[in-house]
Each structure stands twice: as C-alpha cells, then as structure tokens.
Amino acid sequence: MGFTAQHDGRGRLDATQPDLGCTWAWEAVHRARPRVMMVCPECAHPMHAKVSRYGLRFFAHDPGSPTCALAGESMEHHLLKLEMATAVRAAGYHAELEVRGPDGDWRADVMASSPDGSLRMAWEAQLSPITVDEITQRTARFAKDAVRVCWVAAKLRPWVGEVPSIHVRPASEGEPNWTVAGGLARFTVDTCDEDFLCRSVGHGEWHETGADLRSFTAWALTGRAVPHRLPSWLHTDQHAWTGVWTAPQYITAAAAYQQAHDRAVAEFEEQQRIQEAERRRREAERRARVAALAAAPPKPPAQQPAVPEQGRRTAPRPEPEWQVNLPSREREHLHTAAVAETRLLLGVNAQPSHRDGDRRWALGTPLYAGDRPYAVLRPRPQFVDWEQLKGLLIFVRNIDELRLLGRTAPNGTRIIVLPEQEPPAR
C-alpha cells in the first residue's frame, strides 16, 4: 500500500489530501466505473484506491505486483508518514509524499516545501534496522541536492542522534498526539557556590526536553529548532545522544558559557600557579629558618650557684621546657600563622577548633576545614598519641618545641616551626 499513485492525466495523486492534490474528488477514483487507471510511482504496477476499516484512504497494488519498497512498508510506517505530512501542512508548508530525487538516489517519505519554494526538507520515517554508516550516506545524498532532512524513529536505535533525528511516541489515551520523546534539548546555567568555577560561571548543562510532533515540525521548518552536535554525550534514561535539535539561542548560550568557563579555568589556574609559587617560597623560608635555628649555638644556661665538683659531674643537663601559658597576643599570632601555613601547604582554609576535646589533640589546638582535621598546633609531648595525629601537620612555636616532639615522632611526621611574631613597632 501507499498514499500516492500516478495518473496519466492528473499526475501525482495523494490520498492524504481531500482533493488528491489535483482538484479531484476521492470518489472519482474509489470504486469508480469504469475503473481509473493508476500506477505505482515506485514500480509502475497498476494500483487501485482503497479505504481501511478505520477510514484510512490509500492506494493498493493490483495482484501480481513485483517486489516494491512501498508495498513492503508496515502500517506503522504509513501512519507515521501520514502524521508527518499532516504536521508539515499544519505549519503552512506544502507536503508531498514518496518523492524521488532528481537522480533517483533518494526517496523522501514526506517532502516539505516552503510557500516560496526556497526551502525543501525531507521527513524520513526510519523504522527498519539500518547502520550508522548507511544512514549517514543517505543523509549526504539529500544534502547533495540541498535538501535538509530529519530522520524519525519510533524506537531508539544506535544511529539516533548520529544524524539529524528524533525519537517519537505515537498517540495514546494519555497523549492524544504524536510526541517527541527524545532528540530535543535545551541549555541551562544553574548558579552554585560550591567552588571557584561554580561561583564564577555556574553549572552549564544540556537537558532533554519534549514537545508534540506538530509543534516540533513547525520549529524545524522555520529554523526555531536546528540540529546541533554536542561537545559531550547527553545521557538520558534510555539513550546517549551526540546530536540533538535545539533552538539557536541555546547554541549561542552554550558557546558563551563555554567561553566564560574557559576564561574562569585560565584565571583559576593562574591563581593556583601564584599560590603554589608563594607556597614554595614560604616553604623555602621555613626550611631556612629551621636550619638556622638548628645551627645556632644553644643559649648559655642561667648562672647556677656553685656546687661541689662531684655535684657538677652528676647533675642532669637542663632540658628545654614546654611553655604552657602563652600571652594572648602570642596565641593569636600562632593561630593566624598556622591558618596561613595550612592554606599554603595544603591549599585548604582550615580554622582553629576545640570541638573534639583536648585529650585527642594532646592538649593542642586542631585546625579543621569543614568536618575534617588537617593540622594540630602545639600538642604537648607528654600527652601525644602519634596514631591519633597520623597524617596531620604539626605546628610548633620554636626549635625547642620541635626537638621535644621530634624525639617520639614517627618517621614521616611533618613538624613545622611557625614564624616568630614580629616585635611591636616603637
């Protein structure tokens, strides 16, 4: 069966149009006596007009027809062609069914033409299996003759999205019209404060959207929806799309977002480079400071009362003491210095906290970023459980504290001497 037939006097007859496309009534060909001679435009075999039990008008091959592409099309194929032709005409365009190309190397299920004839667009119902290479070649043959094309699939196939195409769903009780179930997308940018890039440009993403087939057909014919190749896959519940139909303004928005994103990435990388250079400089200064402190001669002990020679030989050497109660100004300086060093060394904005209890931190001050500890300031040697402090930075105020903690610290522990507080200006 097919929707078109060829008549010697009237030319192409179209069963989907009230006047058969040639100002001729259906009754002039259906059950007319004498019989009107018509042939198949594809195989030239005689045809006759018929009406299905559902009222669908079409042309059928007479008995004994050869193998013909039109005769082999399923009812689903014919109904989809009919819907596409109806959608094209509803958009104000001319629709012609089963149109062959000038060289015979393509045949359009529905050929849409603009009122002024400047635009031609083929609508192809592709329900049978076909490879990506085959459908790409068929698309190229349309393009050779300046014919745009939209392939329409009733089931998701591997080729859907590889060429300009959509996935459609037929009318049902819940959906009275054919609908575009896949292949139509829009671009949105959502605000976010998660990190530097999000705060700068937000999250730009392509999202699947839908429409009824007649609305989409009008958009595609008038340029309000155009094919677009995505920079990355658009994953939906059932398919991964490489190409979609979308509005030109979404393509413009996506390009502008990508440019802004690239600028933000470049700015972020430059900031990271500057911070890394500063971190290296500070680390070099710290190492030099620790080396200088280690090389400096120990301070002479305070004068002790004279004791007998025997007592001097047996008296223990004075040990450095851990100063517990520091002036508030020095404590504030150490907190500030520890925050700065953590940011430079680890790239996190950790802050002093006391929420987990002093004993876990050996009476020192933990530095947290979010819910995670990154460092401990001045844990006391006599209370340290190095297993609890494993993987954390340890900050101390001077070389004496470094020596006291270093006696029991396992290999790999990072103990950092903070810069001394600058003397007050006079």
N, C-alpha and C positions, 0 to 999 in steps of 0.2 A: 504494500500500500504506500501511497504518497499523497501529498497535498497539492501537487501540481501535475498538469498534463499539457500536452502540446496539441493545438488545433490549427489546421492549415489556414483557416480564415481569421480566427480570433487571436492567434498567437498563444502565449502562455496563459493557461487557466489556473487560478489559485482558489482552492476550495475553502481557504480560511477567510476570504473576503466575501461580503454579501453579494457583490456583483461579479464575482470571479475575477476581479481585476481587469475586466474588459467590458464593463456595462452589459453583462449578460446574466440573466437570472439562473439560479441553480436548477430550476425546473426545466430549463432549456436543454440540460444535459442529463438530468437524472430521470431514468425510466422514460426517456423521450422516444417517440416513434415517428419516423424512422430513427434508428439509433444514430447518435452523433459519433463520428469517427475521431478518436483522440489516441495519442500515443504517449508512451513514457518518455520524458525528456532525457532520461539516462540511457535506456536500452532500445528505445523506439518500438517496443512491443505495444500492441493495442491495449487500451485501458477503458474502463467504464466507471461511471460515478456511483458511489455507494454512501449509505448512512448507517452508522453503527447503532446498536440498540440504545446507546446513551445519547444519540443525536449528533455524533461527530461525523462531519462530512469529509470524504476523502475519495481518492481515485485508486482503483484496484486493477492489477494486471489481469488480462484475459488468461484462460487456461493455456498451458503450454509455453509460458514465458521462460526465457533464458535466465541464468543467474544474474540478478540485478541488485546493486547496492541498496536502492530504495526499497525493493521488495523485502530485503533482509532486515530492515530496521524494526526494532521492537515497538510495542505500543507506548512504552515509557519514553522512548526516543521521540516518537511523534508528538506525544503530549507536551514534552519539554520544548520541542520546536514551535508548537502552537503557542505556548506561553511566551516564548521569546519574541515571536512575531507580534503578538498582542502588546507586549511591553514596548517594543520599538514604535509601534503605531500610536500608543498612548502618549509617547514622548513627542509626537508631532513629526516623526520621521517616516519615510517610506520603507516598507519591509517587503522583500521578495524572497520566496523560499526556494531552496535547492538550486542555487545559482552556480553555474560553472565559470571558471576563469577564462580569459581570452585565449590562453594556450591549452586549456583543458587540464592543467596540472593541479588545480584545486577545485573544490566544490563547497560552497558555503551552505550550511543548513538554513540560515537566515542572513540575508544581506541587507543591512540598514544603510539608507542613503539620506543625507540631509536634504531639506527642501530645495536648496540651491544647487545640489549635486556636487558640492565641493568636498564632502566627506563620505567615505564608504567604510563601513565596519562590519566584519563578519562575526556572527554569533554561532559558535560551534558546540553542539551537544555531543560530548565525547563520553559515551557510556561503556564502550567495549575497551578491553585492555590495549595499551599502547606504551611503547618505551619512551623514555625522555628524549632520546636521540630522534626518534621518528616524529614526535610532536614538535620538537624544535625545528626540524627540517620543514614540516608543514607550515609552521608559523613564518619561517623565512620565505616560503613561496608566496604567502599572502603579502608580506612586506615588499616583495619584489614588484608587485603591482599596486603599491601604495594603498593597500587595504589593511587597516587595523583589525585586530581580532581579539575576542575574549572567548576562551575555552570554558565550557560549563560542565561540571562533573556532578553526578548525583551521589557518587561515593568517593571517598578520599583515596587517591592513587599516588604513587611516587612522583609522578610528573606534575601534580597540582602544586602551583607556586613556582615551578621552574619556567613556565611561560605565563603570559597574562591569563589568569584563570580565577575561577571562583568555585566554591562548593555550595550547592543549593540543596534545599529540602522541599519536597512537594507540599502542597496544601493538605491540611488535615483538620480535624474537628477543632483543635486548639489554635490552629494557624490557617485562616481561610485563604491565604495567598502563598504562592511560592516565596521562599525566603533565602537570603544569602546567609549560609551557615558558617562560611569560612572564606578568607581571602580579602576581607575588607578590614582596614586598620586605621587607627588614629594615633597621633603622637602627643604625649602629655609630659609636663615637667612638674614634679611634686617637690615642695620645699622640705628641707631636712636640716637638722642641726647636729648630725652625727659626727662629722669630721670637717676638715677644711674644705674639701671639694664639695661636699654636700651644702655647706653654708654658702659657698661661692656661687654654684650654678644649680644646685638641687639635683634630683634624680630624673633624668630624661629617659622615657621608655615608650616603645611601641606597644599598643594594646589592640587586641582583636575587638571588632565591633560588628554589628549586623544591620540589616535593612531588608525590606521586601524587595523581590527581584525587579519589580517595575520601577521602583524609585532608583535602585542601583543602575538599571539600564539607562534611565534618563540622565543620571550623573555621568556615566561613562560616555554617552553620546555627546554631551555638551561640555566635556572637559572638566566637570566638577569632581570627577574621580579619574585618576590616571594610574597606570602601572608604575610600580616603584620597586627597585631592588634594594633589599635591606642590607645594612652593613654586617648584621649578625642574625642568627636564627631567631624567629619569633615562635616560641614553643607554646602550643595550646594543649588542651587535654587529649586531642586525637592526632595532631599533626605538627610538624615543624616546617614553618614557612620561610622560604628565602626571598620570595617576591609577593607583594600584596597590591591591592588597589587602595588608593588613599587620595585625599584632597590635596591640591597643590600647596595650600597654606601649611599643611602638616609637614610636607617635604621641606619647605622653607624654614619652618620652626626647628626641625630636626637638624638641618645644616647649621643654623645659627647656634643651636645648643652645642653641637659638636665643636664649633669654633671656640665658643666660650669655655667649654670643657678643656680643650687643648691649651688655651691660654692659662687656665687655672692650674692645670697639671704642670706647665712650664714654671709658673710662679711658685707652686708648691715645691718643685724640685730645686729651684734656686734657693728658696728658704732653707730646705734641707741641707743644701751644699754649704750655705753660710753657717748654719748651726753646727754642722759637722766640723767645719774649719775652726769654729770657736771652741768646740769641744776638744779637738786635738790640741789647740793652743793652751787651753786650761789644763788639760791632762799633762802636757809637757811642763807647764809651770809647776803643777803639783809634784811631779816626779823630781823636778829640780829642787823644789823646796824640801821634799823629804830627804833627798840625797844630801843637801846642805846641812839639814838638821842632824842627820846620821854622822856626817863627817865632823861636825863641830865638837870641840873638846867639851867634856862634861863640866858643868858648873862646879866650882870648888865647894866642898861641903862647908857648912857653917862651922865657925870655931867652936870646938868642944873643950870642956875642961880637961886639963892634963890628967892623964891616968897612968898608972904604972905600965912599964914596958910590956909586962906579961899580959896586962889587961888589953893593951892595944892589939896585941897579936891575936887574942881570942875574940875580940868584939866583932859582931857581924857587920858587913858593909851596909850602909844605909840604902834602903830600897826606895824607888820613886813611889809616891803616894797618889792615890786616886782622889782628886778633889771632888767632894760630893756637892756641897752647896756653892753654886756659882752665882755671881751677881746677876741680877735680872737682865742687865744690858748685854752681858756676855752670852746668856742663854738665848736671847732674841737674835743676837748675831749668829750663833751656831745654827739655830733653826733656819734662818734665812740662807746661810751658806750651804746647809745640807739640801735645802729645796733646789737651789741653783745648781749644785753639783749633780743631783739626781736627774734634773732636766737635761743637763749637758751630756752626762754619761749614758743615760738610759733612754732619753727622749720622752720622758713622762713627767707630768705635772703632779708630783706626789707632795702631800702635805702632812705635817706632824699630827699624830693622833695618839690618844691614850685609851681607846675604847676596848682593847683586848686584855687589859690588865698588865701590870708592870712585870710580874714574875716571868711571863713568857718571853719578854724582851730584856731579861736580866736587869730590870730597873732602868733600861734605856728608853728612848722615845722612838716608836716606829713611825715610818713615813708611808702613807697609803695613797694610792691613786684608785679611786673607786673602792671596791672591796678587797683589793689586793695589796699586800705589803711589798715594798721594794727595797727598803733600807731601814737601818736602826742607828740612832745617834747615841753614842756613848753607853753601850751596855757594860755593866760592871763586871770585871773579870771573875770575881768570886761567885757570881750567880749565873755565868754563861753556860747554856746548854747548846753547843755548836750544832747539834742536829736540828734544833728549833730554828736556828738562824741560817741554815744551809741555803745558799743561793742568793742571799741578801747582801747589799752593800753595807759595810760597817764604817761609820764616821767617828773620828776621834778629834780632840782639840789640839793635841801636840804629840811630839815624838815619844814622850814618856808613856802616854796612854797607848800609843802604837806598840811599844815594847811590852807593856804589861799584857795586852790582849794577844800579841803575837806569840807569846810563849806557849799558849794552848791551842791556838787557832790551827785547824787542819789546812793542809796544802790546798791552794786554790782560793782561799778566802780573800776577798778584796777589802782591805782595811785602808781607809783614805784619811789623811790628815787634812782637816779643813784649814783654809787660810786664816791667819790671825786677824783679830779685829784691829782696824786702824785706830791709832791713838786719837783722842779728841783734838780738834783744832784749838790752838791757843790764840 
